[in-house]
Amino acid sequence: MLYLGPEAEDETEGEAKASAKPSLSVDIADKTFVSADGVSLPALKDLSFEVRAGEFACLLGPSGCGKTTTLRILLGLDRNFSGSFRLPEGGRIAAVFQEPTLLPWRSVEDNVRLALPKPLRGKDLTPLFDTLGLSAMRKLFPGELSLGLARRAALARAFATEPDILFLDEPFVSLDEPTAGRLRHLLLSVWSARPTTALMVTHNLREALMLSDRIIVLSERPAHVVGYFDVRLPRENRNPTVMGDLVRSFYEKFPGKA
């Protein structure tokens, strides 16, 4: 393994992003799991892609294709693979997982502040809590929160660190659609206030079309990139009618892929 780290908008904005230097470069030649009885289970094979600086990208693929495995590798949680990747040099990394992973004996605010690097420890968190609707929950403990509120706290913890790159692993999975929809809008509100390079794992096409600048489409396991779908449209214009058109355009390019 070689680790090289940490090293639809309008037309003008789209061209700027297209020419931007990659913030994340991935070239994973192989990732294979071995079962307890010695059977090899290939997860990733010749997986290569880039995410441009300031871009919100989604890894879209079927359940079990290796999306979360990819994020684990990029976060340094799995180093048993062949290939390389490059992260922003000297940059801060934040992650939001499927489970909020909050410390149950700490308040919401303490959970967020514990993640802050030393230069940000005195940061005023009020604007962030206000945006995420957490101002009244700052002193509550995780056990007093609904799952939706706990996931808001996990988003607050990630964005409070002012990351240079943000990884999200299906952070709205298992929520009912109205709650998930509200959290997607909150995510966009916080991200738009301070756009950062983001890579989100999802198997929800509409979620990817709503949030991302670019969708990286993966194959069945072992995962590799089968293509890209750029959403060159401002997010505020992605109303239900437009979303329907985007879904149809996606399926025309990638029939049966989501």
N, C-alpha and C positions, 0 to 999 in steps of 0.2 A: 504494500500500500504506500502511495506517495501522497502526503498531505501538504498542499501549497497554500495554507491560509495564514492567519487572517490577513492578507495582503491588501373609448373612442373619443378621443380628443379631436380638437380641430386640426386642420391639415398642418399648420405651422408647428403646433405642439407635437403632433404625430411624427413629423420629420425630425424634430429635435430628439425625441426619444429613440427613433430608429438609428440615429447617428451617435447616441450616447455610448460611452465606454461601458462594457459589461461590469456590473457590480458583483455578479456571481457567475462563475463558469464551472460547469460540471462535466466530467468525462469519466464515468464509471464503467470500466470494461466488464466487470463481473462481480456479482454478489450472490453467493450460494449458501444456503443453510444446509446443515447435515442433521438429520433426525437421530433420535436415540438409537435406532436400529441400523444406522449407517447409510440411510437413503439420502441422496443429494436432491435438494429442492432449490432449483435456480429461481432467484427473485428478480435480479436485474441483469441485463446483458446489453453491452454497447449503448448505454444510456448517456447521451450527450445533449446539453442545452445550455443557454445563457439567459440571464435576466439582466436587463439594462438598468443603469442607475436611476432610481426614482420610479421604477416601473412596479406595478402591482400585477404579478403573474400568478396563474393558477395551474397546478398540476392536476389534470383531469383524467381519470381512468377508472376502470371497473374495480369493485371491491376485491381486495386481495392481490392486486397487480404489482404492488411494491412501492406505492406512494409514500406510506409512512416509513418504510425502510429507507427510502431516499432521504427523508428529512432527518432520520436518526443518524445517518452517515454524515450529513452536512453539519449537524450539531455536535459531532464528535462522540456520539453515544455508541456508535458501532464502527470500529476501525478494522474489522476483518473483511476487507474487500480489495479488489484489484482496480486501480485507476487513480484519479486525482480530482481535486476540486479546488477552487480559489474563491475566498471570501474577501470582502473589503479590507484592505490592509489597515491594521490597527483599529478597526471599527468595533463598536458595541453590537452585540447580537442579542436579540430577544426572541422568545418563543411562547406560543400559546398552544396548549395541548387539548386533546379531546376532553380530558378531565381538568377542572380548574387547579388542582394541586395546591390549594391554599393551606397554610398551617392552621389547624383548628384552634390552637390556643392563643392565636394572635388576632387582633381586630383587623377589619378590612384595611384601614389606613396603615397599620403596622405591617401587614402583608405586602402592601405596595412599597412602603419605605424601605423594607429590608432588602429589596432588589436594587435600590438606587446605588450607583457608584459614588465614591466619596465626594466628587465635585458637585453632585446634585442632592446631597442629603438634606440640605435646607430648602429644597424646592417647594414653592407654593403649589400644592396639588388641587387647590379649589377649582380652577378652570377645567381640569381634566375630570374631576368628580362631577362637576356640574354637567358637562357634556354627556357623560355616561349615566347620568341620573342616579349617582351614588352619594350625593351630598348628605342625605339623611341616614346613610348606612355606614358612615365612616367608623363609628365606634362599635358596630355590631361584629359578632364573630361568625365565621363561615357556617356553623351549624344553625344560625338564625336566618340564613339566606335561602331563597329558592335557587334552583339550579341556574335559572336565567340570570339572577343577580350575581351568583358566584362567578359566572362566566364574564359578566361585566367587570368584576373585580380582577379577574385574570387578564382581561384586556387592559385595564388601568395599570396593572403591574408592568406589563410589557411596554406600553407607550410611555410610562413615566421615566423609563431609563433613556429616552431619546435615542433609540437604536439606529444604527446605520443599516441594518438589515433585520427584517422581521420574518420569522417562520411561523406559520399557523397550520396546525394539523386538525382539520375538520372541527373547528372550535364550536360549531353550532349543531353538531350531530346529536340525535336523540331528543332535540327540542321540538315542540309542536311548531308548525309552520308560522303562525302569527308571532310567536316569541322569537323564532329564528329570524324572521323578517325584520323585526324591530332591532335586533342585535346587528344585523348586516348594515342597517342604516346608521347605527351608532358607530360601528367600525369605520364606515366611510367618513363620518363626521370627524372622528379623531384623526384618521389617516390624512384627510384632506387639509387639516390644520397644520400638519407637519408631514408632508409626503416623504416616505422612506421606501427603499427597495423592499418589496415584500414577495414572499413565495408562500402560497396557500395550497394545501392539499384538499381536494374535494372530489366527490363522485356525483355532485349535484350540478347539472349543466346550467340551470337557471341562476344558481348562486354564482357560478363562475362568470356568466355573462353579465350579471349585475355589477360584480365587484372589479373585474380585471381589465387591464389594458391588453393582455395577451393570455391566451389559453394554450398550454403545452399539453398536447393530447398523447396519452400513453397507450400502449398495447396491452393485451393480456399478459400475464406472467409467463416468462421473465420480461419485465417491462423495458421497452425502448420507445423513443419518440417516433410517432407516426406522422406528426405534422403540427402546425401552429394555426391558431385562429385569432387574428387581431381584431379588437373591438375599437374601431376608430370613431368613437361617438362619445360626447360628454355624458357623464353618468346621470346628470340631471335630466337628460333627454331619453333615458332608457325606460320609458313608460310601458304599460302592459302591451300596447299594440306593437311598439318597436321591439319589445322583448320577443313577441311571437315571431316577428320577422327574423330576428337574430337566431332564434331556435331553428327555423326553417333553413336559413343560410348555413348554419352549422351542420345540419343533417345532410344537406346537399353536398357539402365538402367531405364530411365524415359519416357516411351512412352506417347506422348500427353501432356507433362508437360511444354513445352515452345514453 
